[in-house]
Amino acid sequence: MRDIDELRELGDFDMGAPPLDDGTRQRVRARLYAAMDEPAPRVRHRRPALRIALTAGLAAAVAAGVLVGVRDDDGDRAHRTARPPATGAPAMRNVSAQTVLKGAAVYAREHEQTVRPRDDQFIYTREVIRETDQKTGATRTYTDENWRSVDGSRRSWAMEIGKGWWAPPLQKGVRVWPPRDWGTLRKLPTDPERLILSVQSRFGSRATSLDGLTDEDWSQIHLGLAALLKLVPVLPQGLRPAAYEALGMVPGVKVVPDQKDAKGRTGVAVAYDDPTLPQGVAGFGGYLIFDPVTYAFLGFRDVRTSGDGAAVKTYTQLSSLDSWAVVDKVKQRP
């Protein structure tokens, strides 16, 4: 029953768009489940935003219009705080999503440094979440702190909009996307085209080139890249820039100007029009917000709903990584 409750919790999230009808929901769920190359295990604990989504759970999440908590990092050093945006930014320029994402990749490469955490360590992140009730305008700010086991063998502590819980160790032999352990993350390609093919192979057949990829393939590739960027706060050197460049190669990514992040900074966002979903229905991924001058990553903008029927509430959710570090123990702060 707990597994069912988890999926119901995920169903409380959406992207602020009309929900999928039952027929479309079943078709999307069936397509994503059919694409998985192996069954996912049962999940017995509430899924945290920090824990990496299991493939089947992620498929169900997308079919339900799910939106989950997000994090990002430009890998500058073992312990760092987020860089402030450029000050005195000029008016927003009319740029393409490819320009923004290539600029973000350049910025990330220039500012990241190698991180080599030990398997017995934890990656600590502190994230600022600001939610605004779309009906009343009431705003609440949360500070979420997470400690993720580097190799996945130890239980982790996760938080989501102010609520925390213990996440169990990753079961041996279980494949998940995005990978939870540093060793597997380190093996992912840092060439954007090879990364796309690697992601595609996790969700469908193993393609040898980008030629001939269908809309469904690209939808799954975007799903995989978005999950990697949203659900893994710290990545091995070169992987986040590659993911930005790979995202820029997905047909349908677009620029949305004048977006505010959790700290009130105005940026330019990149979103995705998924051709496999009905018009007006948004899929997994949300808005990635970048500084309009430097293209430094600022945070995510999403929409979350809770409740049912007349009691349903819709929130605009902004999130920004405040700091991160590699620590020796869970609950240890840098």
N, C-alpha and C positions, 0 to 999 in steps of 0.2 A: 504493500500500500504506500510505503514511503516513496517508492520510485514514481508512482502515479502522482503523488502530491508534488514531487519536484517538477514534473512536467506541467502540472497545473500552475505552479508558481511561475514557471517560464512563460506560460501563456498569458500572464498578466502584463507582459511587456509587449509594446508594439512600436512602430515608427511614426505614429500619428496619422496613419493613412487608413482607409477603409479596410476592414478585416477580410481575409480570404473567405470565399464561400466554400461550403463543404466539399464540393466536387474539385475545385482548384486545390484546396488544401490536401486532399487525398492524392491528387496527381503529383503535386510537388513532393509530398512525403514519400510516395512510392518511387519517384525518380531518384531522390537522394539516397533512400535506403538501398535501391538497386545498385547505386554507384559504389557503395562501400565494398571494399575488397575482403572484409572479414567482419564477423559480428562483434559488437561492443559488449563489454561486461555489464552486469547490473551495478547500479550506483546506489549505495545505501545511505549516503549522507547528502545533506543539502548541497547543491552544486554552488561553489563560490565563484565570483568573477575571476579570482586569482587562479583557481584550479583550471587546468586546460580542459575544454569541453570535449567529452567523448564523441566519437564520430556519429553514432546513432542519435545521441542526445542533441548534437548540433543540428542534425538533419531535422529532427522534430522541432527544434527551436526555430529554424528558418521557416518550416511549414506553418508555424504558428505566428510568424511575424515577430520573432523574439528580438529583444535588444538587451545586451548585458553590459556590465561595467567594463571600463576600458582603462588602459594605461599606456604610456609610451616613455621612451628614454633615448637619448642620443649617445649613451655609452661613454661619457667623457672621462670618468675615473671610477675607482671602486666605491667612493662615497662622494656624492655631489648633490647640489640643488639645481633646480631648473633654472636655466638662463632667462633673464628678463627679455622681453621683446625689444625690437628697435624702437627708439623714441623719435618723436617728430616724424612719423611715417607719412609719406605723401598720400594723395588720394589713391584709392584702389585702382589698379591697372587692369585692363582687359587682357587677361592671359588665359592660356589653355591649361587644362588639367595636367597635360604632359610637361609643360613648362614648370608648373608648381612642383610636381613630383620629382622632376629631374633636379630642380633647385634644392628640394628637401634632401635628396640623396647626396648632393654635393656638400650641403651643410653638415649632414650627419657624418660623412666620411672625414670632413675637416676637423670635427670636434670630438669624435669618438676615440677612445683608447682601449687597448686590449684588456679584457677582463677574463681572468682564469680562476674562477672559484673552485675550491676543493669540493669533492662529492659530499663530504660531511658538513658543509656549510649551508647557509640559508641566504636567499636574496630578499632583503627588506625593501619595501616600497611604502611611501606615504603619498596619498592621493587626496586632492581636494575635489569634492563633489558638491555642486550647487544645483538645487532643484527648485523650479518655480511652478506652482500650481497654475495651469493655464486658465482656470476659471476665476480663481480668487486673486491671483497675483502674489500670493504668499510665497516667500522664498525661505528655504532652509539650506544651511551649509553643513556638510559632513566632512570629517577627516578620517579616511580609511587607512589603516596600517596592516600590512600583510607580510608574512614570513614564509617564503616558499622553499622547500627542500631542493637543493641543487640537483641531486640525483633521483629525487622522487621516492627514496626509500624511507624517509622519515615523515611523520605527520607534520602538517603545516598549519599555520594560523591564517585565516582569511577573514576579511571584513567586506561588507557591502552596505552602503548607505547607513553606516553607523552600527551595524549588527555584525558580530564576529562569531566564529565557530572553528572547531578543529576539523581539518581536512585529512582523511586517512592517507597512508602511503599508497603509491601507485603499485598495483598488482603486477607481479612478474609475468612477462610474456604478453602483456596487454599493449596494444598499439593504439595511440590516441593522436588526434590532430587538434591543435598544434602540439608538438612533443612537450612533455613536462620536464624532461631531464636535459641537463646541459650537454651531455655527451651526444645525444641524438640531434639537438639543435645545432651543435657544432658541425655536424656532417651535412647539413643542408647546403645546397649550392649558393654561392654569393654572386653568380652570374644570373642576371634577371631572367633570361630565356630558359636557362636550365632550372631555375627555381620554379618557373611556371610549370614546366613539364614534371618536375618533382611533385608539386602540389596536385597537378592533374592526375598523376598516377595514384595518389592516395584516395581519390574520389571516383575514379573511373578507369578506363583502359589505359595502358601505357603508350602514350603518343611519343613519336620520335621527332616531331617538329611542330611548329605552331600552325603550319598550313593545314587547312581542313578542320580545325577546331570549330565545333558548332556553338550556337548560342547557349545550349545547355552546358557544354564544356566550360565556356567562359564564365557562366554563372557560378559553376562550382569552383573555378579557379579564383574568382573574386571572393567567394565565401572563404576559401582557404587562406588567401592573403589577408583578408580583413580580420580573420580570427587570429592569425599570427601577430598582426600589428596591435590588435585590441587586447588580446588576452595574455600576452607575454611582455612584461614590463621591461625586462633586460634581455638583450640578445647578444650572441657572439659577434665579434668584430666583423663588419662587412655585411651582415645579414639584413639589418634594418634598411640600409641604403638600397640593397638589392630588392627588397620587398617594395620600397617606394617606386623604384624604376619598373618593376614587374607590374605593379598596380597601374602605372601609366600606360602599359601596353594592353590593358583590358578595354575592349570596345565598350563605349557607354559611360566611361568616367567623365565627369563634368565639373566645372568650377561653379561655386555658389559664393558670391562676394558678400562682404560686410557681415561676417559672423563673429559673435562675441564668444570668448572662452570663459572658463570658470573664474578667471581673475579680472574679467572686464576688458580684456585686450581685444581689439578688432583685428580680424584676420580674414584670409581667403580660404574657403573650405573646398574639399574635393568629395564628391558624392558619386553614386553609381545608379544609372538607369538600367534595371534588369529587364531585358526583353522577354524573359520567360515568365514574368509575373504580369498579372492584369494591370492595365493602365491605372496609375494613381496609387498602386500598392508598392511600398518600399520593402526591400529585403534586408538581410543582415549587413551591417557595415557602418551605418550612421555617417556623420560628417567628420572628416579629418580636417582640423583647422590649423593653418600655417601662418606665420608672420608674412605680411604682404611684401616685405622688402628682402629679408634674409632667407625666407622660407623655412626658418626654424619651426619645428613642430610645437604647437601650443596646447592642443588637447582635442577632445571629442565633443560633439553635440549630438544628443540622442533624444528620443521621446520615450517616456515610460508611462504605462498605465497600471492602475491597481484597482481592485474591487470589481464588482459585477453590477450589471443593470443600472438602476438609477444611482447607485452608490459609486459608480466608476469615477476615478479621478485620473486626469492626464497631466503629466509633468514634462516640462522641458528640462533635460538633464545635461549639465555641462560638467566635464571632468578634466583635470589637469594633474600630471605627475608633479609633486612638489619636491621630492628627494628620493634617493635610493642608496643602498649600500650592500656590501657583502659582509655578513656577520657570522659568528661561530655558533650561536644558539638561537632557537626560536624565542621570541619576545625580547631579544637583546636589541637595544637601540644603539645606533652609532654615536 
